[in-house]
């Protein structure tokens, strides 16, 4: 049962990140009309740094795809982890409206990392 729940959550998690990454390149999801001023400045800064958003998009797409495949899930979790840290910090400091969802996604990511901890051990030995 635990494996089935993890598989379903991993697929949904991965699809969310692939979708978010694809949106960075193709802009098919509309921006919210009401956004706090700090968040608008934050998004403007990301846009003005020309290389940052494409890098984030690639990390989200690659990490999301890896996350959905059982064999590569541990790698996907590590690729997505810095993105998740940024999302959580952004929602804590700038816009708290998405904080609960960010914490849930971080919890899923951490669960996958903990479940695969033995795969990371050779990197730190």
N, C-alpha and C positions, 0 to 999 in steps of 0.2 A: 504494500500500500504506500509506504514511504517513497519508493522509487517512482510510482505512478504520479504521486503528487508533485515530486521534484521534476519529473519530466514535463508535466503540464505547466507548472510555474516557469520552467526554463524556456519552454516554447513561447509562452506569453511574454515573458521578460525579453527574450531575444527579438520577438516581433516588434515590441515597443521601441527597442533601440534601433532596429533596422529602419523602421518607419521614421523615427526622429532623425536619423542620419540621412535618409533619402530626402526628407523635407528640407534639409539644409541646402541640398543641391537643386531641388526642383520646385520648392516653395508652393506646394499644393495645399497646405493647411493654412488657413487665415490666422493672422496675428490677432490676439484679443484686442478689442476696442478699448477697454478700460485696463490700463496697466500703470502701476505706480511709477512715479517719475524716476526713482532710483533704478528701477528695472529697465526703463527706457534708456537711461544713460549707460547701463551695463550692456544692453544689447547693441547700442550704438558703438560702444568701445570694441566689442567683439567684431562688429562689421568693419570698423576702420582698420583693425589689425588684419590685413588681407589674408594671411595664411592660417589664422587660428580657427575660423569656422570650417574650412575644408578639412583641416586636420581632425577636428572634433567629429565631423561627419564621417570620415573614413574610420576613425576609432569606433564610433557607434555602430556602423554597418558591419565592420569586420568582427568586433566583439559580440554583437548580437547574433550574427551567423554562427560563430564558434560556440556561443552559449547554448544554442539550440541543438547542437550535435553532441551526443553523450561522450563520444571519444575525445572531443576538444573542449568540453565544457569548462574544465579547470583553466585552460588557457584563456578562454573567453571571459571568465570571471576576473582574471587578473588584468586583461585589457580594459574591461569596463570599469574596474575599481576606481581609478583616478577620476574618471568621468563622474561616477556616482558621488565621490567625495566632493567634487565641485558643485554638483547639483544640490547636495544636502547643505553645504555651506552657503550657497546662494539663497536657498530657501530659508535658512536660519537668519541670515544677515540682511537680505534685501526684500524678499517677498515671501511671507509666510503662508500664502494661500495654497501652495502645493507641498507643504512640508510633510503632511501625513503620507502622501503618495511617495515622496522621496524617501522617507524612512522605511516604508514597506519594501520599496525596491532595493534599498541598501540592505535590509534584512535578508532578502532573497539572495542577493549577491554574496553576503557574508556566509549564509548557509551553504552555498555551493563551495565557497572557499574552504570552509571548515570540513565539509564532506570530502574534499579532495586534498586535504593537508599533506597526506603522505606523498603526493605527486610533487609538492614543492620542496620537500626536504633535501633532495640532491642539490638544489640551487644554493642552499645555505650551509651545506657541510663543507 
